[in-house]
Amino acid sequence: MTTKRLLIAGAVATPLFFTVAFTQAFTRDGFDLSRHMLSQLATGDLGWLQIANFIVTGALFIAAAIGMRRTLRQGRGAKWGPLLIGVFGGALILAGIFITDPASGYPAGSADGVISWHGALHNVASMVAGLALLAASLVFARRFITGRQKRWAIYSVASGIIYAVLPQTDPGLMSLLFAVASLIGWAWISTLSLHLVNTSTAEATTPQLQRA
């Protein structure tokens, strides 16, 4: 795949995931976003939809990471930034493979309080994804500061901090706040991917312009 297509994959990953997830959240019987995590949509009769959503989205972010690495060939964060995005995508795939456990009465009639082996691995994958996204935002912020791209540096830091801190501000609404924080944090990756599409396109056309 071309670098541009790889980056576009990252640009569409966030809109795709949350369109599928929110559509399910507002149409599934018994699901309440103020009480249930989006990952719980992977349980129940139609759980395969959210499982596929996690896996496909994770693959798209890995594709974006490859595109970022091709585009950012040197400078601070050129290696670690894309690598952390790739880890984030891989963790999402694992979060889809290892299904979370039922909780807070969803799916209806399920028992709470039992942590299965796959539920534990889902939690580990989610934690790795969160740490990777936060670290990536800081790595890219440092790169943007070095490149005197102040707005992108601020955007990167703010996205990472909001992603990490917002869900902790109100334990009673953690699931809803986590969904909002995830939307903000993941959108940063997609926006960054879209930003780098122009960079990769410019680099690809420069030799042609020079030859002309």
Contacts in CASP RR format, 6 or more apart in sequence:
PFRMAT RR
TARGET T0000
AUTHOR 0000-0000-0000
METHOD contacts of the structure
MODEL  1
MTTKRLLIAGAVATPLFFTVAFTQAFTRDGFDLSRHMLSQLATGDLGWLQ
IANFIVTGALFIAAAIGMRRTLRQGRGAKWGPLLIGVFGGALILAGIFIT
DPASGYPAGSADGVISWHGALHNVASMVAGLALLAASLVFARRFITGRQK
RWAIYSVASGIIYAVLPQTDPGLMSLLFAVASLIGWAWISTLSLHLVNTS
TAEATTPQLQRA
1 63 0 8 1.000
3 67 0 8 1.000
3 70 0 8 1.000
3 71 0 8 1.000
3 200 0 8 1.000
3 204 0 8 1.000
4 197 0 8 1.000
4 200 0 8 1.000
4 201 0 8 1.000
4 204 0 8 1.000
6 63 0 8 1.000
6 64 0 8 1.000
6 66 0 8 1.000
6 67 0 8 1.000
6 70 0 8 1.000
7 64 0 8 1.000
7 67 0 8 1.000
7 68 0 8 1.000
7 71 0 8 1.000
7 193 0 8 1.000
7 194 0 8 1.000
7 196 0 8 1.000
7 197 0 8 1.000
7 200 0 8 1.000
8 193 0 8 1.000
8 194 0 8 1.000
8 197 0 8 1.000
9 60 0 8 1.000
9 61 0 8 1.000
9 63 0 8 1.000
9 64 0 8 1.000
9 193 0 8 1.000
10 60 0 8 1.000
10 61 0 8 1.000
10 63 0 8 1.000
10 64 0 8 1.000
10 189 0 8 1.000
10 190 0 8 1.000
10 193 0 8 1.000
11 64 0 8 1.000
11 190 0 8 1.000
11 191 0 8 1.000
11 193 0 8 1.000
11 194 0 8 1.000
11 197 0 8 1.000
12 60 0 8 1.000
12 190 0 8 1.000
13 57 0 8 1.000
13 58 0 8 1.000
13 60 0 8 1.000
13 61 0 8 1.000
13 64 0 8 1.000
13 186 0 8 1.000
13 189 0 8 1.000
13 190 0 8 1.000
13 193 0 8 1.000
14 57 0 8 1.000
14 183 0 8 1.000
14 186 0 8 1.000
14 187 0 8 1.000
14 189 0 8 1.000
14 190 0 8 1.000
15 190 0 8 1.000
16 53 0 8 1.000
16 56 0 8 1.000
16 57 0 8 1.000
16 60 0 8 1.000
17 53 0 8 1.000
17 54 0 8 1.000
17 57 0 8 1.000
17 186 0 8 1.000
18 183 0 8 1.000
18 186 0 8 1.000
20 49 0 8 1.000
20 50 0 8 1.000
20 53 0 8 1.000
21 38 0 8 1.000
21 41 0 8 1.000
21 50 0 8 1.000
21 53 0 8 1.000
21 179 0 8 1.000
24 31 0 8 1.000
24 41 0 8 1.000
24 46 0 8 1.000
24 49 0 8 1.000
24 50 0 8 1.000
25 31 0 8 1.000
25 33 0 8 1.000
25 38 0 8 1.000
25 41 0 8 1.000
26 33 0 8 1.000
28 41 0 8 1.000
28 46 0 8 1.000
29 108 0 8 1.000
30 106 0 8 1.000
30 107 0 8 1.000
30 108 0 8 1.000
31 40 0 8 1.000
31 41 0 8 1.000
31 106 0 8 1.000
32 106 0 8 1.000
33 175 0 8 1.000
33 176 0 8 1.000
33 179 0 8 1.000
34 173 0 8 1.000
34 175 0 8 1.000
34 176 0 8 1.000
35 104 0 8 1.000
35 106 0 8 1.000
35 175 0 8 1.000
36 103 0 8 1.000
36 104 0 8 1.000
36 106 0 8 1.000
36 175 0 8 1.000
37 100 0 8 1.000
37 103 0 8 1.000
37 175 0 8 1.000
37 178 0 8 1.000
37 179 0 8 1.000
38 50 0 8 1.000
38 175 0 8 1.000
38 178 0 8 1.000
38 179 0 8 1.000
38 182 0 8 1.000
39 50 0 8 1.000
39 54 0 8 1.000
39 95 0 8 1.000
39 96 0 8 1.000
39 100 0 8 1.000
39 122 0 8 1.000
39 126 0 8 1.000
40 100 0 8 1.000
40 102 0 8 1.000
40 103 0 8 1.000
40 106 0 8 1.000
41 47 0 8 1.000
41 49 0 8 1.000
41 50 0 8 1.000
42 50 0 8 1.000
42 51 0 8 1.000
42 54 0 8 1.000
42 96 0 8 1.000
42 99 0 8 1.000
42 100 0 8 1.000
43 99 0 8 1.000
43 100 0 8 1.000
43 101 0 8 1.000
43 102 0 8 1.000
43 106 0 8 1.000
43 107 0 8 1.000
43 110 0 8 1.000
44 107 0 8 1.000
45 107 0 8 1.000
50 96 0 8 1.000
51 96 0 8 1.000
51 97 0 8 1.000
51 99 0 8 1.000
54 92 0 8 1.000
54 93 0 8 1.000
54 95 0 8 1.000
54 96 0 8 1.000
55 92 0 8 1.000
55 93 0 8 1.000
55 96 0 8 1.000
55 97 0 8 1.000
57 89 0 8 1.000
57 92 0 8 1.000
58 88 0 8 1.000
58 89 0 8 1.000
58 90 0 8 1.000
58 92 0 8 1.000
58 93 0 8 1.000
59 89 0 8 1.000
59 93 0 8 1.000
61 85 0 8 1.000
61 86 0 8 1.000
61 88 0 8 1.000
61 89 0 8 1.000
61 90 0 8 1.000
61 92 0 8 1.000
61 189 0 8 1.000
62 86 0 8 1.000
62 89 0 8 1.000
62 90 0 8 1.000
62 93 0 8 1.000
64 85 0 8 1.000
64 86 0 8 1.000
64 189 0 8 1.000
64 190 0 8 1.000
64 193 0 8 1.000
65 82 0 8 1.000
65 83 0 8 1.000
65 85 0 8 1.000
65 86 0 8 1.000
65 89 0 8 1.000
66 82 0 8 1.000
67 82 0 8 1.000
67 196 0 8 1.000
67 200 0 8 1.000
68 81 0 8 1.000
68 82 0 8 1.000
68 85 0 8 1.000
68 192 0 8 1.000
68 193 0 8 1.000
68 196 0 8 1.000
69 78 0 8 1.000
69 79 0 8 1.000
69 82 0 8 1.000
69 83 0 8 1.000
70 200 0 8 1.000
71 196 0 8 1.000
71 199 0 8 1.000
71 200 0 8 1.000
71 203 0 8 1.000
72 78 0 8 1.000
72 81 0 8 1.000
72 82 0 8 1.000
72 143 0 8 1.000
72 196 0 8 1.000
75 143 0 8 1.000
75 146 0 8 1.000
76 139 0 8 1.000
76 142 0 8 1.000
76 143 0 8 1.000
76 146 0 8 1.000
77 139 0 8 1.000
77 140 0 8 1.000
77 142 0 8 1.000
77 143 0 8 1.000
78 143 0 8 1.000
80 139 0 8 1.000
81 136 0 8 1.000
81 139 0 8 1.000
81 140 0 8 1.000
81 143 0 8 1.000
84 132 0 8 1.000
84 133 0 8 1.000
84 135 0 8 1.000
84 136 0 8 1.000
84 139 0 8 1.000
85 132 0 8 1.000
85 136 0 8 1.000
85 189 0 8 1.000
86 132 0 8 1.000
87 128 0 8 1.000
87 129 0 8 1.000
87 132 0 8 1.000
88 129 0 8 1.000
88 130 0 8 1.000
88 132 0 8 1.000
88 133 0 8 1.000
88 136 0 8 1.000
88 189 0 8 1.000
89 129 0 8 1.000
89 132 0 8 1.000
90 129 0 8 1.000
91 125 0 8 1.000
91 126 0 8 1.000
91 128 0 8 1.000
91 129 0 8 1.000
91 130 0 8 1.000
91 132 0 8 1.000
92 125 0 8 1.000
92 129 0 8 1.000
94 121 0 8 1.000
94 122 0 8 1.000
94 125 0 8 1.000
94 128 0 8 1.000
95 122 0 8 1.000
95 125 0 8 1.000
95 126 0 8 1.000
95 129 0 8 1.000
96 122 0 8 1.000
96 125 0 8 1.000
98 118 0 8 1.000
98 119 0 8 1.000
98 121 0 8 1.000
98 122 0 8 1.000
98 125 0 8 1.000
99 118 0 8 1.000
99 119 0 8 1.000
99 122 0 8 1.000
100 119 0 8 1.000
100 122 0 8 1.000
100 123 0 8 1.000
101 113 0 8 1.000
101 114 0 8 1.000
101 115 0 8 1.000
101 116 0 8 1.000
101 118 0 8 1.000
101 119 0 8 1.000
101 122 0 8 1.000
102 110 0 8 1.000
102 111 0 8 1.000
102 112 0 8 1.000
103 112 0 8 1.000
103 113 0 8 1.000
104 112 0 8 1.000
105 112 0 8 1.000
130 163 0 8 1.000
130 164 0 8 1.000
133 160 0 8 1.000
133 163 0 8 1.000
133 185 0 8 1.000
133 186 0 8 1.000
133 189 0 8 1.000
134 160 0 8 1.000
134 161 0 8 1.000
134 163 0 8 1.000
134 164 0 8 1.000
136 189 0 8 1.000
137 156 0 8 1.000
137 157 0 8 1.000
137 159 0 8 1.000
137 160 0 8 1.000
137 161 0 8 1.000
137 163 0 8 1.000
137 185 0 8 1.000
137 188 0 8 1.000
138 156 0 8 1.000
138 157 0 8 1.000
138 160 0 8 1.000
140 152 0 8 1.000
140 156 0 8 1.000
140 192 0 8 1.000
141 152 0 8 1.000
141 153 0 8 1.000
141 154 0 8 1.000
141 156 0 8 1.000
141 157 0 8 1.000
142 153 0 8 1.000
144 150 0 8 1.000
144 152 0 8 1.000
144 153 0 8 1.000
144 156 0 8 1.000
145 153 0 8 1.000
152 195 0 8 1.000
155 188 0 8 1.000
155 191 0 8 1.000
156 188 0 8 1.000
156 192 0 8 1.000
159 184 0 8 1.000
159 185 0 8 1.000
159 187 0 8 1.000
159 188 0 8 1.000
160 185 0 8 1.000
160 188 0 8 1.000
162 181 0 8 1.000
162 184 0 8 1.000
162 185 0 8 1.000
163 181 0 8 1.000
163 182 0 8 1.000
163 184 0 8 1.000
163 185 0 8 1.000
163 188 0 8 1.000
164 181 0 8 1.000
165 181 0 8 1.000
166 177 0 8 1.000
166 178 0 8 1.000
166 180 0 8 1.000
166 181 0 8 1.000
166 184 0 8 1.000
167 174 0 8 1.000
167 177 0 8 1.000
167 178 0 8 1.000
167 181 0 8 1.000
168 174 0 8 1.000
169 177 0 8 1.000
170 177 0 8 1.000
END
